[in-house]
Amino acid sequence: MASKLEDSAKHIDELARSLAAVLESLAGQGLIDATVEAILKHRDLTDRADEAYQALAAVESSGETDLAALKKAYSDAMLNNLAQIAVVAALTDKLGYIPEIPGSAGPKA
């Protein structure tokens, strides 16, 4: 039986293939611009997911018992982030490289 992580990876791959068909008409600067925008959005969604996780962890450690809203916020943030990962993957696959992102110092060491 596949794990939830393996299932998620499989679904991301399937979504990336579907997105590739949708993105077929993008080329040149339009493709680069769409890729940069998707990467920036992914970074924002990652930050939001981290904030939701930190809020949940803080409340859990305090002994609070009503965590449903925070768990839902974290789950929603992670779902949005995973969907955006698929978009970024499809765009960078089509582009063939990861473009330079304005205001970025490059990969973190």
Number of C-alpha atoms within 10 A of each C-alpha: 5 8 8 9 9 11 12 13 14 13 15 20 16 13 17 22 17 14 17 19 10 11 16 11 9 16 13 8 9 11 18 20 15 18 26 20 14 20 22 16 16 21 15 13 20 19 14 18 21 15 15 21 19 14 15 21 14 12 15 14 8 9 9 10 8 10 13 10 10 18 16 13 18 21 15 14 20 19 14 16 21 19 15 21 23 24 25 24 22 24 26 20 15 17 16 9 11 15 13 12 14 9 6 9 8 9 5 5 3
